Amino acid sequence: MSFPILRTSSSHPLAPYGWDDDWAAAFAPYAEQGLLPGRVVRVDRGQCDVVTPDGTLRADTAFVVPRDPMRIVCTGDWVAVDPDGDPQFVRTLLPRRTAFVRSTSSQRSEGQVLATNIDHVVICVSLAVELDLGRLERFLALAMSSTAGAALLGDGSQADRYEARPLVLLTKADLVPDVTTLSHLVDDIGRIAPGVQVLPVSSATGEGTDVFAAIVSGGTSVLLGLSGAGKSTLANTLLGEDVMDVRAARDVDGKGRHTTTTRNLLVLPGGGTLIDTPGLRGVGLWDAEAGVGQVFSEIEDLARQCRFHDCAHEAEPGCAVLEAVEDGTLPERRLDSYRKLLRENHRIAAKTDARLRSETLREWKRRSTEGRAAMAIKQGRTR
């Protein structure tokens, strides 16, 4: 018996969705079982829409380890489905190349996968509201950790071969008509996003949309940002038609109305696929230490010049980081943001890692003992 899914030319039915030779090789064992490959284009309440060589079908996701939040079927996944099942089930997930993961707001500190198998993480920042550099640094840290996200899901065999590249879009650029002001905004963001392209775009005037369309024409891109950032409007602009519902942001504060409620994978007419997502109220870090290091690379470089290798950059003598703050070469806001994100990431990691919890507890005890000893010496007390 032959299976059409092993064709890998551009004429393959799934080629517009990103099917390639590597996916064909990964799926080969399931092809021998008579299963059908497909890409998840939408997930909603335990059901998902999967596009296959035979068309789009509705499948149940309960078969794929539903109790593990990191293994729940997600928009962007490549899956194997039983074409003859009734009802049809997703039987397995193919190893994820990349994944954008954030921590949930629950007390269990679980990870939530927002999009998978992505090549570009597009962070949408609306120019209709005041820039929040701290929030952008948080988004960037997660974006730069998205390759590691695949390893978190047990898919490390491919994680070192693929990466999701971040891109910052300054949406609603038509609201900043002054070219000089817009240029300064791009420069400000460029300083906190080393190596990341910053692109002003406007769905109203078309500014920058042709450049953006060219960037996302190769691979899969995910749009991320607060509600009201113009993600769905931008998706409609690239599609050339109103596929995604949109509503105007509130005049009082520029915030969106959460019109988009599910993550949807869309095929772009110019090539590539785009995942539109609901607006994010919170973006908790999840295993993002590597990403934090990349976003704050200048602080990491300075830290290597500190007198002590374990310098906490608080009050230690010979701290190159603090010296940079004092002489004005490193903004204090930047250091505060770095500390905050590292503490948060460490706290989340400690909740899920027993060994790390034990090490953290020992460190707290050590610092407490040292603090009491220093206070005793200061007060002239002896043991």
ROLONU-171948 format. One record per residue (C-alpha): residue number from 1; x, y, z. Coordinates in pm, 1 decimal, padded with zeros to 6 digits. Layout:
<pts>
PT,NUM,X,Y,Z
...
</pts>
This chain:
<pts>
PT,1,00000.0,00000.0,00000.0
PT,2,00129.4,00346.7,-00085.6
PT,3,00064.0,00664.0,00107.6
PT,4,00047.0,01006.5,-00061.9
PT,5,00183.1,01174.2,00248.5
PT,6,00538.6,01075.3,00159.8
PT,7,00545.6,01308.6,-00139.6
PT,8,00751.7,01611.8,-00046.6
PT,9,00738.7,01829.0,-00356.8
PT,10,00571.0,02168.0,-00364.4
PT,11,00267.6,01997.1,-00516.6
PT,12,00199.1,01809.5,-00194.8
PT,13,-00140.8,01910.3,-00049.5
PT,14,00020.4,02010.4,00281.3
PT,15,00309.7,02208.2,00128.1
PT,16,00132.7,02543.9,00181.9
PT,17,00112.0,02454.7,00553.7
PT,18,00484.6,02385.8,00585.6
PT,19,00513.5,02015.7,00504.4
PT,20,00872.8,01926.6,00410.3
PT,21,01113.1,01633.2,00386.5
PT,22,01187.7,01637.8,00758.6
PT,23,00819.7,01617.4,00850.0
PT,24,00777.0,01334.9,00599.3
PT,25,01064.4,01144.4,00761.4
PT,26,00922.6,01202.1,01110.2
PT,27,00582.4,01078.2,00997.6
PT,28,00704.5,00769.2,00809.9
PT,29,00644.3,00522.5,01099.7
PT,30,00284.2,00640.8,01132.3
PT,31,00229.3,00620.0,00757.4
PT,32,00305.1,00248.3,00783.8
PT,33,00020.8,00223.8,01038.3
PT,34,-00224.8,00377.2,00793.0
PT,35,-00250.4,00706.1,00982.6
PT,36,-00291.6,01039.8,00809.1
PT,37,-00067.0,01345.6,00864.9
PT,38,-00214.9,01684.8,00931.5
PT,39,-00149.2,02025.7,01079.8
PT,40,-00364.8,02169.2,01354.8
PT,41,-00512.0,02500.5,01243.9
PT,42,-00744.7,02559.7,01539.8
PT,43,-00814.9,02414.3,01884.2
PT,44,-01134.9,02471.0,02076.9
PT,45,-01266.1,02288.9,02385.1
PT,46,-01101.1,01953.3,02333.1
PT,47,-01161.9,01950.3,01959.5
PT,48,-00927.7,02063.1,01684.0
PT,49,-00946.6,02137.8,01314.8
PT,50,-00677.4,01946.4,01126.9
PT,51,-00591.1,02004.4,00763.9
PT,52,-00486.3,01678.0,00594.5
PT,53,-00410.6,01570.7,00236.8
PT,54,-00776.8,01467.6,00213.6
PT,55,-00914.1,01797.2,00344.1
PT,56,-00993.0,01951.4,00682.7
PT,57,-01142.8,01733.0,00952.6
PT,58,-01258.3,01775.8,01309.9
PT,59,-01073.4,01554.8,01557.6
PT,60,-01086.9,01486.5,01929.7
PT,61,-00768.6,01559.9,02127.0
PT,62,-00839.0,01353.7,02439.1
PT,63,-00622.3,01064.6,02321.3
PT,64,-00300.4,01272.1,02353.1
PT,65,-00214.2,01280.7,02726.3
PT,66,-00477.5,01538.3,02822.3
PT,67,-00351.7,01568.7,03182.6
PT,68,-00012.4,01702.6,03074.0
PT,69,-00051.1,02072.7,02985.8
PT,70,00273.0,02065.9,02788.0
PT,71,00145.1,01786.3,02564.6
PT,72,-00201.3,01918.3,02491.2
PT,73,-00260.6,01958.6,02118.8
PT,74,-00183.2,02315.8,02013.2
PT,75,-00231.0,02526.3,01701.9
PT,76,00071.8,02466.3,01480.2
PT,77,00121.7,02102.8,01579.1
PT,78,00178.1,01833.8,01319.7
PT,79,-00021.6,01526.3,01415.9
PT,80,-00122.3,01179.4,01306.3
PT,81,-00493.7,01103.8,01286.5
PT,82,-00690.0,00788.7,01215.4
PT,83,-00878.8,00858.7,00891.2
PT,84,-01126.9,00576.4,00958.5
PT,85,-01201.6,00653.2,01322.6
PT,86,-01550.4,00739.7,01441.9
PT,87,-01507.2,00976.9,01608.9
PT,88,-01168.4,01072.3,01471.1
PT,89,-00889.0,01118.2,01722.0
PT,90,-00545.6,01276.7,01714.1
PT,91,-00331.1,00971.1,01778.0
PT,92,00005.4,01137.5,01836.6
PT,93,00200.3,01458.8,01802.4
PT,94,00509.1,01474.4,01585.3
PT,95,00815.0,01610.9,01770.1
PT,96,00787.3,01988.0,01798.3
PT,97,01066.6,02190.2,01646.5
PT,98,00995.9,02505.4,01844.5
PT,99,00734.0,02617.9,02094.1
PT,100,00636.5,02947.3,02252.2
PT,101,00564.4,02865.6,02617.8
PT,102,00455.5,03088.0,02903.6
PT,103,00373.1,03002.1,03263.3
PT,104,00009.7,02996.7,03364.4
PT,105,-00134.2,03209.7,03642.2
PT,106,-00228.6,02899.9,03840.6
PT,107,-00065.9,02813.1,04171.1
PT,108,00070.8,02494.6,04012.8
PT,109,00306.1,02696.7,03791.6
PT,110,00232.0,02495.5,03481.4
PT,111,00358.6,02583.0,03137.8
PT,112,00113.7,02676.9,02864.5
PT,113,00210.0,02624.1,02502.3
PT,114,00070.6,02904.1,02286.3
PT,115,00203.3,02803.9,01943.6
PT,116,00430.2,02535.1,01802.3
PT,117,00658.8,02472.8,01505.3
PT,118,00709.8,02844.0,01449.4
PT,119,00989.5,03018.1,01261.9
PT,120,00909.7,03378.5,01358.6
PT,121,00779.5,03513.5,01689.7
PT,122,00618.9,03844.1,01595.8
PT,123,00571.3,04072.5,01896.2
PT,124,00311.7,04337.3,01816.3
PT,125,00345.0,04664.9,02006.2
PT,126,00076.9,04927.5,01949.8
PT,127,00189.6,05286.5,01905.6
PT,128,-00157.9,05397.0,02014.4
PT,129,-00050.8,05357.0,02378.7
PT,130,00261.4,05440.8,02577.0
PT,131,00549.6,05200.0,02525.6
PT,132,00613.4,04957.6,02809.7
PT,133,00976.3,04853.2,02766.0
PT,134,00962.8,04612.1,03059.1
PT,135,00675.6,04416.7,02904.6
PT,136,00856.2,04406.4,02570.9
PT,137,01170.3,04270.2,02738.2
PT,138,00953.3,03997.3,02889.6
PT,139,00808.0,03903.9,02549.1
PT,140,01155.3,03899.9,02396.3
PT,141,01295.1,03674.1,02670.0
PT,142,01022.9,03418.6,02601.4
PT,143,01062.7,03450.8,02225.7
PT,144,01435.8,03389.6,02247.7
PT,145,01369.8,03081.3,02460.0
PT,146,01120.8,02930.7,02215.7
PT,147,01370.4,02681.0,02072.3
PT,148,01435.7,02549.8,02422.3
PT,149,01061.2,02505.1,02455.5
PT,150,01076.4,02209.6,02219.0
PT,151,01329.6,02039.8,02444.3
PT,152,01095.8,02094.7,02740.5
PT,153,00836.1,01887.9,02559.8
PT,154,01071.5,01596.3,02520.4
PT,155,01154.3,01689.3,02162.8
PT,156,01518.2,01782.7,02206.9
PT,157,01624.3,01567.7,01911.5
PT,158,01525.2,01848.8,01675.5
PT,159,01548.0,02150.7,01905.4
PT,160,01911.3,02221.2,01815.6
PT,161,01831.5,02231.0,01443.6
PT,162,01559.4,02492.1,01448.4
PT,163,01501.2,02829.3,01605.6
PT,164,01221.6,03082.9,01613.8
PT,165,01347.3,03429.5,01530.5
PT,166,01183.1,03724.5,01709.9
PT,167,01057.1,04030.1,01526.6
PT,168,00911.3,04344.9,01685.2
PT,169,00628.8,04512.2,01493.8
PT,170,00533.6,04867.0,01589.2
PT,171,00170.9,04859.2,01478.8
PT,172,-00052.7,05157.4,01402.8
PT,173,00250.6,05352.3,01285.9
PT,174,00018.5,05597.6,01111.3
PT,175,-00059.6,05740.5,01456.7
PT,176,00299.5,05870.5,01472.7
PT,177,00320.7,06082.1,01157.2
PT,178,00645.4,06252.8,01259.1
PT,179,00925.9,06054.7,01095.2
PT,180,01186.3,06167.8,01349.5
PT,181,00974.9,06060.6,01646.3
PT,182,00907.5,05722.6,01486.1
PT,183,01277.9,05676.6,01416.8
PT,184,01357.9,05749.5,01781.4
PT,185,01103.3,05489.3,01893.6
PT,186,01261.6,05231.0,01665.7
PT,187,01605.6,05316.8,01807.4
PT,188,01480.4,05294.6,02168.6
PT,189,01343.1,04947.7,02111.3
PT,190,01649.3,04842.3,01913.6
PT,191,01862.4,04911.6,02220.1
PT,192,01667.9,04662.5,02431.6
PT,193,01631.3,04407.2,02151.3
PT,194,01986.3,04327.6,02036.4
PT,195,01992.4,04166.8,01693.6
PT,196,01613.8,04185.2,01654.5
PT,197,01453.8,04362.0,01360.2
PT,198,01212.1,04640.9,01457.9
PT,199,00959.1,04725.6,01188.6
PT,200,00690.0,04999.0,01197.4
PT,201,00373.0,04890.6,01016.4
PT,202,00029.1,05032.5,00953.4
PT,203,-00268.1,04834.8,00828.8
PT,204,-00441.4,05166.7,00758.9
PT,205,-00178.8,05303.7,00519.6
PT,206,00003.4,04984.3,00422.5
PT,207,00334.5,05112.6,00561.0
PT,208,00575.9,04826.0,00619.2
PT,209,00322.7,04553.3,00537.0
PT,210,00500.8,04450.8,00216.4
PT,211,00827.6,04407.1,00406.7
PT,212,00648.7,04210.2,00677.9
PT,213,00476.7,03988.5,00418.7
PT,214,00816.0,03908.4,00265.1
PT,215,00961.3,03814.4,00605.4
PT,216,00679.3,03577.1,00699.0
PT,217,00652.4,03421.4,00352.7
PT,218,00905.5,03161.4,00459.5
PT,219,00778.7,02936.9,00739.6
PT,220,00526.1,02981.8,01018.1
PT,221,00489.9,03301.8,01219.6
PT,222,00290.8,03368.5,01535.8
PT,223,00144.8,03710.1,01623.6
PT,224,00169.6,03790.4,01994.2
PT,225,00079.3,04097.2,02195.1
PT,226,-00179.6,04268.2,02408.0
PT,227,-00540.5,04289.4,02299.7
PT,228,-00583.1,04593.0,02076.5
PT,229,-00234.8,04572.1,01925.6
PT,230,-00385.0,04521.1,01580.1
PT,231,-00286.3,04156.6,01530.1
PT,232,-00607.8,04041.8,01361.4
PT,233,-00628.7,04356.5,01149.7
PT,234,-00274.2,04292.0,01033.1
PT,235,-00361.5,03929.3,00956.0
PT,236,-00654.6,04045.5,00743.9
PT,237,-00427.2,04289.5,00562.7
PT,238,-00184.2,04013.1,00467.1
PT,239,-00469.5,03781.3,00367.0
PT,240,-00630.4,04046.4,00152.3
PT,241,-00972.6,03978.9,00303.2
PT,242,-01153.6,04004.5,00636.5
PT,243,-01107.9,03652.9,00770.7
PT,244,-01052.2,03747.5,01135.9
PT,245,-01313.5,03945.4,01328.2
PT,246,-01187.0,04279.7,01455.7
PT,247,-01326.8,04555.0,01674.9
PT,248,-01194.6,04901.3,01747.4
PT,249,-00987.1,04949.3,02062.5
PT,250,-01144.1,05146.5,02345.4
PT,251,-01090.4,05519.4,02309.9
PT,252,-01039.3,05568.7,02684.1
PT,253,-00723.0,05360.2,02715.4
PT,254,-00649.9,05209.6,02374.4
PT,255,-00707.7,04855.9,02500.4
PT,256,-00865.6,04591.5,02281.4
PT,257,-01190.3,04405.3,02334.3
PT,258,-01055.0,04048.6,02305.8
PT,259,-01242.1,03978.6,01980.9
PT,260,-01009.7,03688.5,01891.5
PT,261,-01076.8,03396.1,02127.5
PT,262,-00885.8,03107.3,01966.6
PT,263,-00546.2,03063.1,01803.2
PT,264,-00590.4,03023.3,01429.3
PT,265,-00337.4,02913.7,01167.7
PT,266,-00387.1,03090.5,00833.8
PT,267,-00224.4,03028.7,00495.2
PT,268,-00093.3,03351.6,00343.3
PT,269,-00138.3,03417.9,-00029.2
PT,270,00225.0,03530.1,-00057.0
PT,271,00354.7,03212.9,00107.3
PT,272,00399.4,03101.8,00465.4
PT,273,00148.4,03054.9,00744.0
PT,274,00043.8,03289.8,01022.2
PT,275,-00093.9,03205.3,01367.0
PT,276,-00317.8,03478.6,01505.5
PT,277,-00362.8,03464.3,01882.8
PT,278,-00594.0,03624.6,02139.6
PT,279,-00455.8,03923.5,02326.9
PT,280,-00236.8,03824.9,02621.4
PT,281,-00318.5,03976.0,02959.7
PT,282,-00018.7,03818.2,03129.1
PT,283,00310.9,03676.3,03004.9
PT,284,00472.0,03472.6,03280.5
PT,285,00822.3,03342.4,03218.9
PT,286,00877.9,02971.2,03167.3
PT,287,01231.3,02827.8,03148.4
PT,288,01344.8,03155.5,02997.3
PT,289,01686.5,03200.4,03159.5
PT,290,01865.1,03166.2,02825.5
PT,291,01628.2,03419.0,02669.8
PT,292,01679.6,03665.0,02955.4
PT,293,02053.9,03635.8,02903.1
PT,294,02016.7,03717.9,02533.6
PT,295,01785.9,04014.3,02589.0
PT,296,02020.2,04158.6,02851.1
PT,297,02341.6,04052.3,02680.0
PT,298,02520.6,04374.5,02774.9
PT,299,02462.9,04299.3,03145.5
PT,300,02583.0,03942.0,03100.7
PT,301,02898.5,04074.9,02931.9
PT,302,02958.6,04322.2,03214.2
PT,303,02904.2,04050.0,03474.4
PT,304,03205.0,03859.7,03339.5
PT,305,03419.7,04155.5,03444.8
PT,306,03299.6,04154.7,03806.3
PT,307,03554.2,04077.1,04077.3
PT,308,03349.6,03783.0,04205.0
PT,309,03218.5,03516.1,03969.1
PT,310,02896.9,03482.3,04174.5
PT,311,02838.6,03857.2,04200.5
PT,312,02469.9,03939.5,04258.2
PT,313,02518.4,04299.3,04138.4
PT,314,02367.3,04436.6,04458.1
PT,315,02645.8,04595.5,04665.3
PT,316,02954.9,04383.4,04602.8
PT,317,03292.2,04558.1,04560.3
PT,318,03434.4,04546.0,04211.2
PT,319,03095.4,04496.7,04046.6
PT,320,03128.8,04601.7,03683.2
PT,321,02750.4,04609.1,03641.5
PT,322,02698.4,04860.3,03922.4
PT,323,02988.8,05067.6,03795.8
PT,324,02817.7,05086.2,03455.1
PT,325,02500.2,05207.5,03624.0
PT,326,02693.0,05472.5,03816.2
PT,327,02871.2,05609.3,03509.5
PT,328,02548.9,05610.8,03307.0
PT,329,02643.4,05353.1,03044.4
PT,330,02379.3,05110.7,03177.1
PT,331,02030.3,05245.8,03257.1
PT,332,01918.7,05155.1,03608.6
PT,333,01575.0,05062.5,03469.5
PT,334,01744.7,04801.5,03254.9
PT,335,01921.8,04642.5,03552.5
PT,336,01599.9,04643.2,03756.8
PT,337,01416.3,04467.4,03475.6
PT,338,01696.3,04210.0,03444.1
PT,339,01684.9,04131.5,03815.2
PT,340,01306.5,04105.8,03813.8
PT,341,01291.3,03862.8,03523.5
PT,342,01570.0,03644.6,03660.9
PT,343,01401.4,03625.9,04003.3
PT,344,01068.0,03537.3,03846.3
PT,345,01218.2,03271.2,03621.8
PT,346,01409.1,03119.6,03913.2
PT,347,01095.3,03116.1,04127.9
PT,348,00891.9,02939.1,03859.4
PT,349,01170.9,02688.1,03800.0
PT,350,01202.9,02618.6,04172.7
PT,351,00834.9,02529.4,04195.7
PT,352,00876.9,02254.9,03937.3
PT,353,01228.6,02133.0,04023.2
PT,354,01283.6,01962.6,04359.7
PT,355,01663.0,01984.2,04334.6
PT,356,01650.3,02353.9,04256.0
PT,357,01409.5,02411.3,04545.6
PT,358,01657.2,02245.5,04779.6
PT,359,01946.7,02453.5,04646.3
PT,360,01741.7,02771.0,04677.3
PT,361,01652.1,02690.8,05036.9
PT,362,02017.9,02628.7,05124.0
PT,363,02114.3,02957.5,04963.1
PT,364,01847.8,03144.9,05161.0
PT,365,01970.9,02985.1,05483.2
PT,366,02332.7,03072.7,05399.7
PT,367,02248.5,03436.9,05332.7
PT,368,02038.1,03453.5,05647.3
PT,369,02325.5,03319.0,05856.7
PT,370,02571.7,03561.2,05699.7
PT,371,02329.0,03849.0,05758.4
PT,372,02289.9,03764.2,06127.6
PT,373,02666.4,03731.0,06168.6
PT,374,02727.2,04067.7,06003.1
PT,375,02467.4,04230.4,06225.5
PT,376,02624.0,04079.9,06534.9
PT,377,02965.5,04219.0,06438.8
PT,378,02813.3,04559.4,06368.4
PT,379,02646.0,04566.3,06706.5
PT,380,02963.7,04451.5,06883.4
PT,381,02815.7,04121.5,06992.2
PT,382,03021.7,03801.7,07002.1
PT,383,02910.2,03445.3,06997.0
</pts>
